[in-house]
Amino acid sequence: MDFKFNETFAKIKTLFIHGSTEENFGKKIIVGATSYEEVHSTLVDYQNSSNQRKDMKWAFTTLQLHLAMDIIATKNTLKQIKDKNPNMDLTSPVGYVYRGTQDHLNSLFKIADGIAFRFLDFNYQLMRVLAFNNVSTVDFKDAGHQHEAEVFCAMSDSTNYDVRCLWCGVNKILNVGDVILKSENHFEIVEIKSGKSVRGARIQRQKARMKELKDFFEEGESKFGDLTLKLKYFKPRYHFLDKLQAGFDIAKDLGPQLLEIAEYHLVYCLFIPSANFNKLVEVQSEIIKIAEERFHGEQYIVVSSHESRFGNATLIPVTVYPLKPELICHLLLGGAIYFSIFSWSGLKRHLEKLGWIVKDLTTKPINELEKQGLPVLFLSKQINGGKIDVSIPLDFIASMLFELMSFESYLDSYENPEQSFPQGPNHWVPVFENDERLWR
């Protein structure tokens, strides 16, 4: 063996660290930039594991623990950058690192949101109801969250093999409890307190919410805060995300692709190397040019997948779209992007061709319509000697723009006279038949 033991051994050193991180490294730690490729590779691993472990038990628990630690570390990195550079310019090198770290953190949360949605078996109405609460994500500096993590692990180890545990504090959409236990015939929401007392305002609120939830699914209607929610049932819907995947497959080698989803809906998809934001500005100009050429003189909407990265443009996280994991993670980080170019005038014209009388309510500000629960379109039609009135909420339009959902699949349900909805506030939760087949 060509191994010089003595020389190698002489290079080995030992180091002992005593005290806190702050005492050893100071209050301000210099943070270096992690390459886009490394972050993307890590996210792809998480995304693959999320799919592979969704029906497992301990592997599923371990995934959530790893994700929680990554989230905490990334949040700390953001705080350190901000503390060191309170007046930072986001276009500067340190601003670039900060934005990239924000993208990384947001991507981790979106992966966690996807884990939660799979855990609920893609039950859209259940997730929508559970998402009504404000969310406080895990923070191990808090003693209560440390105790929560310990109990979560203990529950995973002590319950039967067919019982899977979801840690609600890791994702940003479920905060109805701290842990959810689920098996084929069991669904239990667990509230964790470090003390022995079971009294307290939070516990009482939690019990009230659980009763509301139970009543809602038994009776199809319930009061949530100031809103009265109702369940509404629909036929299966479908989307065109397979076209989006095919477009990106071509765009990888041949450059940006323009896809036609419907006569009133175009999608422009492309890759942006290492999330180059200067390139994004150029692309946005190109999008406006395409929209003007195709829908000249019409009222149109342009939204991009970037708008769903930091918020919840729709409740369905991109991490459950039936797309390749590599593409999903590029979309999360901004290395891939698609634009929906949607002709509002074209949609109304299309509906009129199908025999609907269309009343456009978007003369009011969209945020006002959303706040009041008012629809953006009101449709009416004579069918089989009877009249059908239909209100189209903003949620449906958002699903078309981001999830590429088919508008016709909504209309198919409305053709049934029993699905006639009155004009006015419609705080209702749609229940789509076999909706779980749409997601992965």
C-alpha positions in Angstrom: 0.0 0.0 0.0 1.3 3.4 -0.9 0.1 4.9 2.4 2.5 6.9 4.5 0.9 6.5 7.9 3.2 8.6 9.9 2.9 11.6 7.6 -0.9 11.3 7.5 -1.2 10.9 11.2 0.9 14.0 11.8 -1.8 16.0 10.0 -4.6 14.9 12.2 -5.7 17.5 14.8 -8.4 17.6 17.5 -10.5 20.6 18.4 -12.8 21.1 21.4 -15.5 23.7 21.4 -17.0 24.9 24.7 -19.9 27.2 25.1 -22.6 28.6 22.7 -22.3 29.2 19.0 -22.4 32.9 19.6 -19.5 32.7 22.1 -17.3 30.7 19.6 -18.2 32.3 16.3 -19.6 35.7 17.3 -23.0 37.2 16.7 -22.4 37.7 13.0 -21.5 34.7 10.9 -20.3 35.2 7.4 -22.6 33.3 5.1 -21.4 32.0 1.8 -23.5 31.3 -1.3 -24.5 27.8 -2.1 -24.7 27.0 -5.8 -28.0 26.7 -7.5 -27.1 23.2 -8.6 -26.4 22.0 -5.1 -29.7 23.4 -3.7 -31.6 22.0 -6.6 -30.1 18.6 -6.1 -31.1 18.6 -2.4 -34.6 19.6 -3.2 -35.0 16.9 -5.9 -33.9 14.3 -3.2 -36.6 15.7 -0.9 -39.2 15.6 -3.6 -38.4 12.0 -4.6 -38.4 10.9 -1.0 -41.8 12.6 -0.4 -43.3 10.5 -3.2 -41.5 7.3 -2.2 -42.3 7.5 1.5 -45.8 8.7 1.5 -47.3 5.3 2.5 -44.4 4.4 4.9 -44.3 4.9 8.6 -40.8 5.5 10.2 -39.3 6.6 6.9 -42.1 9.1 6.6 -41.3 10.4 10.1 -37.6 10.6 9.4 -38.2 12.6 6.2 -40.2 15.2 8.2 -37.5 15.5 10.9 -34.8 16.0 8.2 -37.0 18.6 6.5 -37.6 20.4 9.8 -33.9 20.7 10.5 -33.2 22.0 7.0 -36.0 24.6 7.4 -34.6 25.7 10.8 -31.0 26.0 9.5 -32.1 28.0 6.4 -34.3 30.3 8.5 -31.2 31.0 10.7 -29.1 31.7 7.7 -31.6 34.3 6.5 -31.6 35.9 9.9 -27.8 36.1 10.0 -27.6 37.7 6.6 -30.3 40.2 7.6 -28.6 41.0 10.9 -25.3 41.6 9.2 -26.8 43.7 6.4 -29.9 45.5 7.7 -29.9 47.9 4.7 -28.9 45.5 2.1 -29.5 46.1 -1.6 -31.2 43.1 -3.1 -29.4 43.6 -6.4 -25.9 43.4 -4.6 -23.9 40.2 -4.2 -25.1 39.7 -0.7 -28.7 40.5 -1.8 -28.3 37.7 -4.4 -27.3 35.3 -1.6 -30.3 36.5 0.5 -32.8 36.0 -2.4 -31.4 32.6 -3.1 -31.7 31.6 0.5 -35.3 32.8 0.5 -36.0 30.7 -2.5 -34.4 27.7 -0.8 -36.6 28.2 2.4 -39.8 28.7 0.4 -39.1 25.6 -1.6 -38.6 23.5 1.6 -42.0 24.8 2.8 -43.7 23.9 -0.5 -42.3 20.4 -0.3 -43.7 20.2 3.2 -47.0 21.4 1.9 -47.0 18.7 -0.7 -46.3 16.1 2.0 -49.3 17.3 4.0 -51.6 17.2 0.9 -50.5 13.6 0.1 -51.0 12.6 3.8 -54.6 13.8 3.4 -54.9 11.5 0.3 -55.3 14.7 -1.9 -58.6 15.5 -0.2 -59.0 19.1 -1.4 -62.0 20.0 0.7 -60.4 18.6 3.9 -57.2 20.5 3.3 -59.1 23.7 2.5 -61.0 23.5 5.8 -57.9 22.7 7.9 -56.0 25.5 6.2 -58.4 28.2 7.6 -56.2 28.6 10.7 -53.1 30.8 10.9 -49.8 28.8 10.7 -46.8 29.0 13.1 -44.0 26.8 11.7 -41.5 24.9 13.8 -38.8 26.8 15.8 -36.5 24.7 18.0 -35.5 27.7 20.0 -39.0 27.5 21.5 -39.2 25.0 24.3 -42.8 24.1 23.4 -41.7 23.2 19.8 -38.9 21.0 21.2 -41.4 19.2 23.3 -43.7 18.9 20.3 -40.9 17.2 18.3 -40.2 14.7 21.1 -43.8 13.8 21.4 -44.1 13.5 17.6 -41.2 11.0 17.5 -42.6 9.1 20.5 -46.0 8.8 18.8 -44.5 7.5 15.6 -42.5 4.9 17.6 -45.4 3.8 19.9 -48.3 3.6 17.5 -49.3 0.6 15.4 -47.5 0.2 12.1 -50.5 1.2 10.0 -50.8 4.5 11.9 -48.8 7.3 10.2 -48.0 10.6 11.9 -47.9 14.1 10.3 -46.1 16.9 12.1 -48.2 20.0 11.4 -45.6 22.5 12.4 -43.3 21.6 9.4 -45.8 22.8 6.7 -47.5 26.1 6.2 -51.0 25.0 5.4 -52.1 22.8 8.4 -52.3 24.2 11.9 -55.4 22.6 13.2 -53.3 20.7 15.7 -49.7 19.8 16.4 -49.7 16.2 15.2 -52.2 14.2 13.1 -52.5 10.4 13.4 -54.0 8.6 10.5 -54.7 5.0 9.4 -57.3 3.5 7.1 -60.1 3.8 9.7 -58.6 6.4 12.0 -58.0 10.2 11.9 -57.0 11.9 15.1 -55.8 15.5 15.6 -53.5 15.8 18.6 -52.8 19.0 20.6 -49.6 18.9 22.6 -48.9 20.9 25.8 -45.7 20.6 27.8 -47.7 21.1 31.1 -50.2 18.7 32.7 -53.2 21.1 32.7 -55.7 20.6 29.9 -57.4 23.9 30.5 -56.6 27.1 28.6 -58.0 29.3 25.9 -56.1 27.5 23.1 -57.4 24.1 24.1 -61.0 25.4 24.2 -60.6 27.0 20.8 -59.2 23.8 19.5 -62.2 21.7 20.8 -64.6 24.2 19.2 -62.7 24.0 15.8 -62.9 20.2 16.0 -66.6 20.3 16.6 -67.0 22.7 13.6 -65.0 20.4 11.4 -67.0 17.3 12.4 -70.3 19.1 11.9 -69.2 20.5 8.5 -68.5 17.1 7.0 -71.6 15.5 8.5 -74.0 18.2 7.6 -72.3 19.9 4.6 -72.5 23.3 6.1 -70.8 25.0 9.1 -69.8 28.3 10.5 -66.1 29.2 10.4 -65.5 32.6 12.0 -67.7 35.0 10.2 -68.1 32.7 7.2 -70.8 30.1 6.6 -69.2 27.4 4.4 -71.1 24.8 2.4 -69.9 21.7 0.5 -70.7 21.6 -3.2 -70.3 18.5 -5.3 -68.8 18.4 -8.8 -68.0 15.8 -11.4 -64.4 14.9 -12.1 -62.3 17.8 -13.4 -59.1 17.5 -15.5 -56.0 19.6 -16.3 -53.4 20.1 -19.0 -50.3 19.7 -16.9 -49.1 16.9 -19.3 -48.9 19.5 -22.0 -46.8 21.7 -19.7 -44.3 18.8 -19.0 -44.1 18.1 -22.7 -43.4 21.8 -23.4 -40.6 21.9 -20.9 -39.1 18.7 -22.3 -38.8 20.5 -25.7 -37.7 23.8 -24.1 -34.8 22.1 -22.5 -33.1 21.6 -25.9 -34.9 24.0 -28.2 -35.6 27.0 -26.1 -38.9 28.7 -25.0 -42.2 27.1 -26.1 -45.6 28.6 -26.7 -48.4 26.2 -25.9 -52.1 26.6 -26.7 -54.4 25.3 -24.0 -57.6 26.8 -25.4 -58.5 29.5 -27.9 -58.4 31.9 -25.0 -55.5 30.5 -23.0 -51.8 30.3 -24.0 -48.8 29.1 -21.9 -45.2 30.2 -22.5 -42.6 28.0 -20.8 -38.8 28.3 -20.6 -35.7 27.6 -18.5 -33.7 30.5 -17.0 -30.1 29.4 -16.2 -29.4 29.7 -12.5 -32.5 31.8 -12.0 -31.1 34.8 -13.9 -33.4 37.6 -12.9 -32.1 40.0 -15.6 -33.2 37.3 -18.2 -36.6 37.3 -16.5 -37.1 41.0 -17.2 -36.4 40.4 -20.9 -38.8 37.5 -21.0 -41.6 39.6 -19.5 -41.3 42.1 -22.3 -41.5 39.2 -24.8 -44.7 37.9 -23.1 -46.5 41.3 -23.4 -45.6 41.3 -27.1 -47.0 37.8 -27.6 -50.2 38.7 -25.7 -50.7 41.9 -27.7 -50.2 40.0 -31.0 -52.6 37.2 -30.1 -55.2 39.1 -28.1 -54.9 42.6 -29.5 -57.7 44.9 -28.3 -59.0 42.3 -25.8 -59.0 42.2 -22.0 -56.3 39.7 -21.0 -54.5 38.5 -17.9 -50.8 37.5 -17.6 -49.6 35.6 -14.6 -46.4 33.6 -14.0 -45.5 30.5 -11.9 -43.3 32.9 -9.9 -46.4 34.3 -8.3 -47.2 31.0 -6.6 -43.7 30.4 -5.2 -43.9 32.7 -2.2 -47.7 32.7 -1.6 -50.7 30.4 -2.2 -52.1 31.6 -5.5 -54.0 28.3 -5.3 -54.2 25.9 -2.4 -52.7 23.0 -4.4 -48.9 23.1 -4.0 -46.8 22.7 -7.1 -45.0 19.9 -5.4 -48.0 17.5 -6.1 -48.3 18.4 -9.8 -47.7 15.3 -12.0 -44.5 16.7 -13.3 -40.9 15.4 -13.1 -39.2 16.1 -9.7 -36.4 17.9 -11.5 -38.8 20.3 -13.2 -40.8 20.9 -10.0 -37.7 22.0 -8.2 -36.6 24.2 -11.0 -40.0 25.9 -10.8 -39.6 26.3 -7.1 -36.2 27.9 -7.4 -37.0 30.1 -10.4 -34.8 28.2 -12.9 -37.9 27.3 -14.9 -41.0 29.4 -15.3 -44.2 29.4 -17.2 -46.6 32.3 -18.0 -50.3 31.9 -18.4 -51.6 34.4 -21.0 -55.4 34.4 -20.6 -57.9 36.3 -22.7 -60.8 37.3 -20.4 -62.7 38.5 -23.5 -62.0 35.2 -25.2 -63.4 33.2 -22.3 -66.6 35.2 -22.3 -66.9 34.8 -26.1 -66.3 31.1 -25.8 -69.0 30.7 -23.1 -71.5 32.7 -25.2 -70.8 30.3 -28.1 -71.8 27.5 -25.8 -75.2 29.2 -25.1 -74.4 30.8 -21.8 -75.5 34.4 -21.0 -72.5 35.9 -19.3 -72.4 38.7 -16.7 -68.9 40.0 -16.0 -68.6 41.2 -12.3 -64.9 42.2 -12.6 -65.9 45.8 -12.9 -65.3 45.8 -9.1 -61.8 45.3 -7.8 -60.8 41.6 -7.7 -59.7 41.8 -4.0 -63.1 43.2 -3.1 -64.9 40.4 -4.8 -62.6 37.8 -3.1 -63.0 39.4 0.3 -66.8 39.4 0.0 -66.9 35.9 -1.5 -68.5 37.2 -4.7 -68.0 35.5 -8.0 -66.1 37.0 -11.0 -68.6 35.7 -13.5 -72.3 34.9 -13.4 -73.7 32.6 -16.0 -77.2 31.6 -16.9 -78.6 29.1 -19.5 -81.8 27.4 -20.5 -81.5 23.6 -20.3 -84.3 21.1 -20.7 -87.0 23.7 -20.2 -85.4 24.9 -17.0 -82.9 27.7 -16.2 -79.5 27.2 -14.6 -77.7 30.0 -12.8 -74.0 29.6 -12.2 -71.6 31.7 -10.2 -67.9 31.3 -11.1 -65.5 32.1 -8.2 -62.0 33.5 -8.5 -60.6 30.2 -7.3 -61.7 28.5 -10.5 -60.0 31.1 -12.6 -56.8 30.8 -10.5 -56.9 27.0 -11.0 -57.0 27.6 -14.8 -54.1 30.0 -14.7 -51.7 28.1 -12.5 -52.9 24.4 -12.5 -54.0 24.6 -16.2 -57.4 23.2 -15.1 -60.0 22.8 -17.8 -62.9 25.2 -17.6 -65.0 22.7 -19.5 -64.7 20.2 -16.7 -66.3 22.8 -14.4 -69.1 23.5 -16.9 -69.8 19.7 -17.2 -70.9 19.8 -13.5 -73.0 22.9 -13.9 -75.0 21.4 -16.7 -76.9 19.4 -14.0 -79.9 21.5 -12.8 -79.3 20.3 -9.2 -76.0 22.3 -9.3 -77.6 25.6 -9.8 -76.1 28.3 -7.6 -77.7 31.6 -6.7 -76.1 34.9 -7.5 -74.3 36.5 -4.5 -71.8 35.5 -1.8 -70.7 31.8 -2.2 -68.4 30.8 0.6 -68.4 27.1 -0.4 -65.9 24.3 -0.6 -66.0 22.3 -3.9 -65.8 18.5 -3.7 -64.5 17.1 -6.9 -65.2 13.4 -7.7 -62.0 11.3 -7.9 -59.9 14.4 -7.6 -57.0 12.5 -6.1 -56.1 11.0 -9.6 -55.0 14.5 -10.7 -52.0 14.8 -8.3 -48.9 12.8 -7.4 
